[in-house]
């Protein structure tokens, strides 16, 4: 309680002194991302997209100069995320909070956003309940239920009879387990077992063996990005549990570029669900991928698209408010916005402030001699079912 009171007094004092960046003709955006540690590449890819957006669209919006203050949260560390968000508002005088690659950090930042009445854009973290932490948050990434409820239904309708689920034991992983199972069972599928694995983990051998012992018809996997997808794929492959022997179903982190390079041809046939891949076929995405590769010498990924569309939302909201940067004005402007993204058509649900978008089911295939996630089904205009159930 004492910490919350101190935070509120600090925010109130800053407001009374009139020291907001807006008064100086600037818009300051505070980016809280993991620039170091296990999830550093996630932070880098979000920031790469932010930098590309500014390069292409300029650093002026609604007559104000856009400036960034970048903070390294290091990994999953809610206390540090909260402290950094507080410092960004009270010391660095930012107008907008953004980034938040990981759910626990997003929740911590949301608490600060609520007290400080600051517009906050979630560019990656995917647990539905993050938005409940502040009425000033909007999301431009994805929610896990949005992907997995649709995917569970699709899998049961396409010949998968029984599944063993393996998920990381934190908010997004639990969401993945719950919502995949809901969708799968609603179409007659059977769950033969499940396990929740430590979120910071590098050895999956015992978990892979447990799954093999149950001899399921399919395995559903959710683990965060970073180094884990390749490690889990390796553990499954070593036990003969690749897509040639059973259905491997997963959220798309398992078949990002780096894991595919590490796993090689044993990934062929793996079926995943995601909201974006650099191989998505559209004129806008082709231009985005080419520009990203020219600038950073690599493909964009789901982290990049969250950063890219996060900047689109920030710029569009600022234009709509004619440069006003207070949280109530910006979130009101964000609600109901819709635009064409490199991933396809997206919108911000005016009731939930969450993203509405297409969900893509993909299969790993060889294209031009290289492994690629090939879209085999599109589920259109999907809302987050968790928030939908609440409203």
N, C-alpha and C positions, 0 to 999 in steps of 0.2 A: 504494500500500500504506500509506504514511504517513497519507494522508487517511482511509482506512478504519479504521486503528488509532485515530486521534484520535476518529472518530465513535463507535467501539465503547466507548472509555474514557468519552466524554461521556455516552453512554446508560447505561452501567453506573453511573456516579457519580450520575446523576439517580435511578436506581432505588434505590441504597443510601441516599440521603438521604431517601427516602420523600416526595418532593415531587410525587407524582402528583395530578392534579386530583381523582381519585376520593376521596382522603382528606378532601378539603374538602367532600364531598357534592355535587360537580358532575361532569358529564361534558363534557369539552372536545373539540370537533370542529374540526380544522384543515382549512379549505377552501382548496385551491390551484387557482386558476382564472385565465383571462386576462380581467381586468377592463378592460384597455386593449389597443390595437393592433388588428390585422386581425380577430382572433377574439373581440373584446370582447363582441359580442352573444351568442355562444355561452356565455360565462361568465355574463353577465347572466341569460340564460334558465334556466340551471341554478340560479343563486342565487335567482331569482324563485320557482322551485318549492320550494326549501328554505324560503324565508320563508313561503310559503303553507302548507306542511306544518305548520310550527311554529304558525302562526296558528290553523289548524284543530284541531291535536292537542295544543297546549300545549307549554310548555318544561320540563315535568317528565316523567321516565320512570323507572320502577323506583325511585322515591323520590329521584331525583337531578335537579338542575337542569341543563338543557342549555345550554351556552354555545358560541359560535363565535369562532374566530380566522380572519379572512379574509386571504389573501395573494394579491397580483397577480403572476402569472408573466409577464404581458405578451404571450406568444405561444409559439412553439415554442422552448423554451430549457431543455434538460435540466440544464445545470449550475446554473441559477437554481432550477429545480424541486427539485433535490436539496438545495441549500442551504436553501431555504425549508422543506422537510420536516424537515431536521435541526434548524433553529431552532425549528420548531413543537414538536418533541419535547423538546429540551434546554433551551430558554429559555421557551417558552410553556406547556410541560407538558401538551400535548394528549394525549388518550387514543386518539383515532381520527383517521386521515387520510382525506380524501374530496375529491371534485371530479374533477380530472384530465380536462380536456376533450380533450387531445391526446396521442397515443400516446407520443412521445419523453419527454414530461413524466411520463406514467404509469409508464414503465419506470424512470425516474430515481427517482421516489417509491417504487416497489416495492423498489428496492435498500435504501432507508432503512427501509422497513417490515420487511424481512426481518431486518436487523441489530437494530432496536429492538423487534421482536416486537409491532408495532402493527397492529391491525385497520385495513384500508384498503379503501375502497369506490370503485371506478371508476364514475363517473356518466356518462361519455361515451366515452372513448378506446376504439377498437374493434379493435385488432390482437390476434389470438388470444394471441400469446406474452407479452403483458404479465403475465398471471397466473403465468407461469413465474418471474418475478422475486422473488416472495415467496409463501410458503405461507399468508399471512394476508390475501391479497387476495380479494375477491368483486366481481363486476361486475353492475350493474343496467341497463346500456345495451343493447349489442348487440355481436356480432362481425361483421366484414365477411364472413368465409367463411360464416357463418350465413345471411346475406342472399344472397350472390352465387352460391353453389353451387346453392341452390334456384332462383334466378332464371335462371341459365344453362340448367338443365334445362327450366324452364317455357318459356323463349323458344324453344328448339329444338323443343319439342313443339307450339308454337303458330305454326308457319309461318315462323319466321325461319331462313333457310338459311345465310347468311354474315354475319360481323360484323367490324368494325374496332374495336379497343378503345383508349380514351384515358383514362389514369389519372394522378393525381398521383404523383410519384416519391418516396414515403415509405411507411412500413410499411402503413398502411391501403390506399393505392393499389395497392401491389404485391399485397397480399392479394386485393383486388378483381379485379385482372387474372388472377391465378393461379386463383382459385376460380370466377370466372365462366367462364373458358375451360375448366376441368375439367368443370363441369356442362354447358356448351354442347356440347363435343366428345363427352361421354359419350352424348349423345342424337343424334349424327350431324351436328351443326353444324360449320361451317368458319370458322376465324379467318383473315382475309385480310391482316391486318397489325395492328400495335400500336405505341403510343408512350407513353413515360413523360415527363410534363411537370414542370417545377420546381414544388415545392409552394407557394412564394411567387411568384405570377405573376399579372399583370393583363392581359396581351395574349395572346390565344389565336388570333390570325389565322393565323399560319403553320401551327399544328397543325390548325386547321379546314380549311385549304386542302389539306394533305397527305391528310387523310381524304377530301376530295371527289375528289381526283385518282384515288383507288383505286376510286371508284364502288361502295362496298359496299351490300349490301341493308339493313344496319343498322349503327348505331354504339352501342357501349356506353361509358358515361362514368362515371368516379368522380373527383370533386374534393371538397375539404373545403368546409364551410359558409363563412359570412362573405360577402365580396364576389365570390368567384370564380364561383358558379353563374350569376349574371346576365351576367357578362362572357363566359363560354364560350357561353351560350345566344345571346347577341348575335352572336358571331363565326360560329356555325353558321347562324343565321338570315340573316345578310348574304350567305352563299354558297348560299342556297337549300336548306339542309340542315335543314329543320324536319320535323316529323312528317307533314306533308302529302306529302312527297316520299320519305321513307324511314323505317324504324323507328328511333326514338330511344329507346334503352334506357339507364336510368341508376339509380344509387342515388338515394334520394329527396331529397338536398340540392339537386338540380337544379330541383326544383319546390316548394321551400319557399315560404312566403307572399311574401317579398320578391322572389325571382327571378320568380315568376309575375306580380307587379305590374309588374316592369321589362320582361318579355318580352311580355306581353299574349297575344293570341289565337294567335300563332304557336306557343305551347306546347301548343295543343290536340292531343290524340292521343299526347303523350309518355307512355311507359310506364315506370314506376319501381317499385322495390321498397323497402319500409321496414317497420319494426316498429311505427311509430306515426304517426298524423296526427290533428290536432284534429277532422277530419271523420269519424273512426271512429264507427260507430253502436253505441252502448251507453248504457244509463242512467247508469252510473258515469262514462263519459267526458263525457256531456252536462253532468253536475254539475261535473266538473273544469274543463271549458272555460268554463262560466259563471262559476265562482268566479275563475278565472285572469283572465278578461276584466274582471271587476268590480274586481279588485285592481290589474291592471297595464295594462288598456286595450289588450290584444293577445291573440292566440291562443297557447296553449302549443305547443311543437314537440318534436322528438325529444330536444333537450337538456333541456327541461323535464321530460319523462317520466323521463329518467335520474336527474335530481335528486330528483324526487318519490318514485320507487321506491327510490332510495338511502336516503332518510330513512325510508321504511317498513322497509327491511331493518335499519337501525341501531336504530330503536326496538324492532322485534320481537326482535332479538338481545339487546338490553339487558334486555328483559322476561324473556326465556328464561334469562338468566344471573343474574337478580335483581340487576342493577346491577353485576356484575363487568365490568371494562373491559379486562382483559388480552387480548392478541391471540389466544392459543390458545383461550380460553373463547369469545370472540366469533365466531371463524371456525367453531368447532365448532357453535355455535348456528345460524349462517347456513346451513351445509350442509344441503341437503334442504328448506329452507323453500319454501313455495308459497303464493301468494295471488292474488286477483283485482285486476288493475290497470286503470286507464282504457284501457290498450292491449289488454286481454284477459288470459287466465290466464298467469301466469309462475311460474318456479321457479328455485332455485339448485341446479345439478347437484351432488350430494354428492361426486362424484369429481373434477370439474374446477373447481368453485367458480364456474362460468360460468352465464350466464342461459340458460334454456330458454323459448321463447316462440313465438307465431304470427308468421309472415312474411306480409306482405300485398303483392300485386301490384296496382298502381293505374294508372289512366289519367286524364289531365287532360281534364276535360269541363266544360261550362258547366252550373252548377246555380243556378237562380234568378238568372240573368244574370251570375254570377260564376264565375271559374275555380276548380276544386276537384279534388283528387285523389280519384277515385271507386274504391273497392276492387272489383276484378273477379275476384280469386282469393285464397283463404286457404290457406296451407300450415301445418298445425298442428304445434305442439309440436316445433319445430326445435331441435336441439342444434348446438353449434359443431362442424362436421365436422373442423376442423384438430386440435382437442384429442381429438375422438373417434378420429381415426386414430392418435393417440399412445398411447391407453390400452388 
